[in-house]
Amino acid sequence: MKYKSGSFFTSKQERYRSLRAVSFLVLLIVFLTACGSTGLRVSGSAPLQKGEVLLSGRLADKPLLASVSIKGVEKAGDIFSAGSLRAPVKLSGRKGPVFFFETAQGLLLVNRNTKKQLLLPCKPGGLKDEDIRHIGSTLAGRELRLYVSYYAPNGAGVTECRINGNLTSFQCRSFDMKISGLKSDRVHEVVPDHKGSLWFRYSPRDLAGVSRLKKDGTWQHYDRNNSELGDNAVSIIKIEKKYKGFPGDNIWFVSRAGLSRLRYDRPKEEWKLYGDKHSFSDSLANAMGVKGWFSKAIVNIVDLKVEDRYLMIATRHALYRFEDGKVNRFVPKAIGGLEELRIRRMWVKDNVAIAVISPQRDARRTIVSVAAFKLNERTWHSLKYWHIAKGFPRDMEFIVLDKNHDLVVLTYHNGNMKLALLSYKDLSLKPLEIFRPAGAP
């Protein structure tokens, strides 16, 4: 009986504990939901006109479409006069007057000038999936061409859509490894170049190099065996058309082993590697943290910007200015050569390079410092953001407004976002107030 009685009371206590735990969880969910319901969620952006950016997202759990300038945030109003935009949408970008919106039905194209719309649906003859990773775009005469890749776990190849200039008709075709020269179905990006070719960048996990689809329909594949790519895991592709410190038209490729350049304005294309060929010993040295001790090459590149007459390169622990064959290295004071912190991303505008810095072990979740480097003065400055919201942001995005200002979108761990105006005159952040839709608390 004692055994049974003891078992009974033990079960009863466990029931009370379970009930309290469930009650606490319910209250927590209600609290977080209530907090999130008044928060800002920015899902996409695109330049609207000079000095103005169009944002999409949600505010107080209602669809948001707003224009942002140095004057503040305003409702977009009848910029498009499109009833379909009242539903939740994500702004993916624009090409000329045509804006791209991701919806539950597919990709909605809206011409701001003519107010015409066209839906590329998620069904046979249209898009393969509604979860879009990247949209590459180019113009061929009056024909708009989109190249859509997806977030599907095993990849979904690429869909090419050709849309006439009046947004009255379209033709879509999808291709993957089975019916094309793609080396992987997990395509992260499609980049058109200035010769009418398309460059395909794959998931770095696939170690697939890069592929090019030429204007005449032929495929070419490049990896470390037949080119000067230092490694088969390519993370960045940048196209450079005009002379910017390097002769000719160039395509820049970033891999774990460094920077590669393809000069393609000559009858015979020229490759050059500014790094080291990647090998097993390099992987071992990287794992041990001693790769930089034995090599002068710029490796472990996390970001690359093609600027006027020079390149800016960010590695985990320094920024580099690459100009006329010369390399200058700049280390943020916040890092000071320590391995505990690393540069996560870089933003460059005019003569200012901004390094976003995170903890080494938490590089994708917390930003602990933002350091701005004035290239002309060669001085570091701290970009203060604590007055925007009390806490460390999880992510930070910079969007060009005008010559002297950028819009900064800060994302925090509760998922809410804050908008701020960055002034390049004094490198200060000023919070931007968000209007509330009618009926919002």
SULFENFEN-V436799 format. One record per residue. RES is the residue in three letters. PSI is psi as a letter, one per 40 degrees, with the letter a starting at -180 (NA if undefined). Layout:
RES&PSI ; RES&PSI
This chain:
MET&d ; LYS&d ; TYR&d ; LYS&d ; SER&d ; GLY&d ; SER&d ; PHE&d ; PHE&d ; THR&d ; SER&d ; LYS&d ; GLN&d ; GLU&d ; ARG&d ; TYR&d ; ARG&d ; SER&d ; LEU&d ; ARG&d ; ALA&d ; VAL&d ; SER&d ; PHE&d ; LEU&d ; VAL&d ; LEU&d ; LEU&d ; ILE&d ; VAL&d ; PHE&d ; LEU&d ; THR&d ; ALA&d ; CYS&d ; GLY&d ; SER&d ; THR&e ; GLY&i ; LEU&h ; ARG&h ; VAL&h ; SER&d ; GLY&i ; SER&i ; ALA&i ; PRO&h ; LEU&d ; GLN&a ; LYS&h ; GLY&e ; GLU&h ; VAL&i ; LEU&h ; LEU&i ; SER&i ; GLY&a ; ARG&i ; LEU&h ; ALA&f ; ASP&f ; LYS&i ; PRO&i ; LEU&h ; LEU&h ; ALA&i ; SER&h ; VAL&h ; SER&a ; ILE&e ; LYS&e ; GLY&a ; VAL&h ; GLU&i ; LYS&i ; ALA&d ; GLY&b ; ASP&f ; ILE&d ; PHE&e ; SER&f ; ALA&h ; GLY&d ; SER&d ; LEU&e ; ARG&d ; ALA&i ; PRO&h ; VAL&i ; LYS&h ; LEU&h ; SER&d ; GLY&a ; ARG&i ; LYS&h ; GLY&b ; PRO&e ; VAL&h ; PHE&i ; PHE&h ; PHE&h ; GLU&h ; THR&i ; ALA&d ; GLN&e ; GLY&a ; LEU&h ; LEU&h ; LEU&h ; VAL&h ; ASN&h ; ARG&d ; ASN&d ; THR&e ; LYS&e ; LYS&i ; GLN&i ; LEU&h ; LEU&h ; LEU&h ; PRO&i ; CYS&g ; LYS&i ; PRO&h ; GLY&e ; GLY&b ; LEU&i ; LYS&d ; ASP&i ; GLU&e ; ASP&g ; ILE&h ; ARG&d ; HIS&i ; ILE&h ; GLY&i ; SER&i ; THR&i ; LEU&h ; ALA&g ; GLY&b ; ARG&e ; GLU&h ; LEU&h ; ARG&h ; LEU&i ; TYR&h ; VAL&h ; SER&i ; TYR&i ; TYR&e ; ALA&h ; PRO&d ; ASN&e ; GLY&i ; ALA&e ; GLY&a ; VAL&i ; THR&h ; GLU&h ; CYS&h ; ARG&h ; ILE&h ; ASN&i ; GLY&d ; ASN&e ; LEU&f ; THR&e ; SER&i ; PHE&i ; GLN&h ; CYS&i ; ARG&h ; SER&i ; PHE&i ; ASP&a ; MET&d ; LYS&d ; ILE&e ; SER&a ; GLY&e ; LEU&i ; LYS&e ; SER&i ; ASP&e ; ARG&g ; VAL&h ; HIS&d ; GLU&i ; VAL&h ; VAL&h ; PRO&i ; ASP&a ; HIS&e ; LYS&e ; GLY&e ; SER&i ; LEU&h ; TRP&h ; PHE&h ; ARG&h ; TYR&i ; SER&h ; PRO&d ; ARG&d ; ASP&e ; LEU&f ; ALA&e ; GLY&a ; VAL&i ; SER&i ; ARG&h ; LEU&h ; LYS&i ; LYS&d ; ASP&e ; GLY&e ; THR&i ; TRP&i ; GLN&i ; HIS&h ; TYR&h ; ASP&a ; ARG&e ; ASN&d ; ASN&e ; SER&a ; GLU&f ; LEU&h ; GLY&d ; ASP&i ; ASN&e ; ALA&g ; VAL&h ; SER&d ; ILE&h ; ILE&h ; LYS&h ; ILE&h ; GLU&h ; LYS&d ; LYS&i ; TYR&h ; LYS&f ; GLY&e ; PHE&i ; PRO&i ; GLY&i ; ASP&h ; ASN&i ; ILE&h ; TRP&h ; PHE&h ; VAL&h ; SER&i ; ARG&d ; ALA&e ; GLY&a ; LEU&h ; SER&i ; ARG&h ; LEU&h ; ARG&h ; TYR&f ; ASP&e ; ARG&i ; PRO&d ; LYS&h ; GLU&i ; GLU&h ; TRP&i ; LYS&h ; LEU&h ; TYR&g ; GLY&a ; ASP&i ; LYS&h ; HIS&h ; SER&i ; PHE&d ; SER&d ; ASP&d ; SER&d ; LEU&d ; ALA&d ; ASN&d ; ALA&d ; MET&e ; GLY&f ; VAL&e ; LYS&d ; GLY&e ; TRP&d ; PHE&e ; SER&h ; LYS&e ; ALA&i ; ILE&h ; VAL&i ; ASN&f ; ILE&h ; VAL&e ; ASP&i ; LEU&h ; LYS&h ; VAL&h ; GLU&a ; ASP&h ; ARG&e ; TYR&i ; LEU&i ; MET&h ; ILE&h ; ALA&h ; THR&a ; ARG&d ; HIS&e ; ALA&i ; LEU&i ; TYR&h ; ARG&h ; PHE&h ; GLU&h ; ASP&f ; GLY&e ; LYS&i ; VAL&h ; ASN&h ; ARG&h ; PHE&h ; VAL&h ; PRO&i ; LYS&d ; ALA&d ; ILE&d ; GLY&f ; GLY&e ; LEU&i ; GLU&e ; GLU&d ; LEU&i ; ARG&i ; ILE&h ; ARG&d ; ARG&i ; MET&i ; TRP&h ; VAL&h ; LYS&h ; ASP&b ; ASN&f ; VAL&h ; ALA&h ; ILE&h ; ALA&h ; VAL&h ; ILE&h ; SER&i ; PRO&i ; GLN&d ; ARG&e ; ASP&f ; ALA&d ; ARG&e ; ARG&d ; THR&h ; ILE&h ; VAL&e ; SER&i ; VAL&h ; ALA&h ; ALA&h ; PHE&h ; LYS&h ; LEU&d ; ASN&d ; GLU&e ; ARG&f ; THR&i ; TRP&i ; HIS&i ; SER&h ; LEU&h ; LYS&h ; TYR&e ; TRP&d ; HIS&e ; ILE&d ; ALA&i ; LYS&g ; GLY&i ; PHE&h ; PRO&i ; ARG&d ; ASP&i ; MET&h ; GLU&h ; PHE&h ; ILE&h ; VAL&h ; LEU&c ; ASP&a ; LYS&d ; ASN&e ; HIS&i ; ASP&i ; LEU&h ; VAL&h ; VAL&h ; LEU&h ; THR&h ; TYR&i ; HIS&d ; ASN&e ; GLY&e ; ASN&i ; MET&i ; LYS&i ; LEU&i ; ALA&i ; LEU&h ; LEU&h ; SER&h ; TYR&e ; LYS&d ; ASP&e ; LEU&f ; SER&i ; LEU&h ; LYS&h ; PRO&i ; LEU&h ; GLU&i ; ILE&h ; PHE&i ; ARG&h ; PRO&i ; ALA&h ; GLY&e ; ALA&i ; PRO&NA
